Amino acid sequence: MKDQFFSSAECGKYLDGFAAQEQDTLSELADVYEKSQALGFVAGRDTLLGDFQTRFIASNLRFNSSLVEFKEKLKDKPNLLSNYEYNGFSRQTIDDTSKKWKAILNSKKSKPIQANIKKFTWCRIAAVGAGMGVNAQFPSDYVQRASAITNTADIGYFRVKAESGEYGKSVGTGNKYSEPKTWAGSRFFIVHASFKNLDTESRQPFEGSLFINYNGKDYEFDSTEPIMLEGYNMWFRKINPLITMKTKLVYRIPDEIYGDVYWRPGRNPTDTKLWVGNVEAAK
């Protein structure tokens, strides 16, 4: 912060004396860190970039107004970072970058040289905070996607909400006779849903389908597990006017897929999908 190289695009001065190949490698790694920090900031995570914002304000420096606006726009939106991919950027690239950066840092015996590697990286991140460089606007694609996400919508006669989602090898009904059988290579995804009848007469809701985006494809799961317990599924039950019914919808999904999860309630003329969460790869 003291030398303010970040405000004059001179972060490379910290790498004076480094071999050209090392400078290029560290620049490539810093590029990934810039993107990761910018995304984390707008998604509301604790980040180094957030710390820089505080220091910018204390020093009467202007912070990247676009990032602030992005963050405000997403303050009530779900966090989609765990499976976010864009132009070669993904969680895997962050993990790979961290390993390479630490390997380079640990290969340097001199503490001053190690310090300069850190300063160079932090300087590049601070430059994003100052609104400079190609990554100053990087989160715009993420913001566009995340801001379009909703977990509540008026669909047909109902106000439908996907309150939460969870998954695992068992459902946890507490009743051994109603617990779905475990199959090799599969697990369960449970949608905690609510339906409020907005009409003036009783109406019947329908379960709908679960969608998981995996490797660029949407996989649809339209069959729920037949759990014969109160609080699960619909069972052709009607809901009286202005009454809200909560239920759990259980879908069997394969172990091999992972990604963002959406639920499309039944009798849905607008094809509206509600965001439920994401599912990690099975371990």
PEPE-V457567 format. One record per run of one state. SS is the DSSP state (alpha for helix, beta for strand, coil for the rest). FROM is the first residue (numbers start at 1). LEN is the number of residues. If there is no record, write none. Layout:
BEGIN
SS;FROM;LEN
SS;FROM;LEN
END
This chain:
BEGIN
coil;1;4
alpha;5;3
coil;8;3
alpha;11;5
coil;16;4
alpha;20;23
coil;43;5
alpha;48;11
coil;59;6
alpha;65;9
coil;74;7
alpha;81;3
coil;84;2
beta;86;1
coil;87;2
beta;89;1
coil;90;1
alpha;91;17
coil;108;3
alpha;111;19
coil;130;10
alpha;140;8
coil;148;4
beta;152;4
coil;156;2
beta;158;11
coil;169;17
beta;186;12
coil;198;5
beta;203;2
coil;205;4
beta;209;6
coil;215;2
beta;217;5
coil;222;2
beta;224;1
coil;225;7
beta;232;1
coil;233;5
beta;238;2
coil;240;4
beta;244;11
coil;255;4
beta;259;6
coil;265;9
beta;274;6
coil;280;4
END
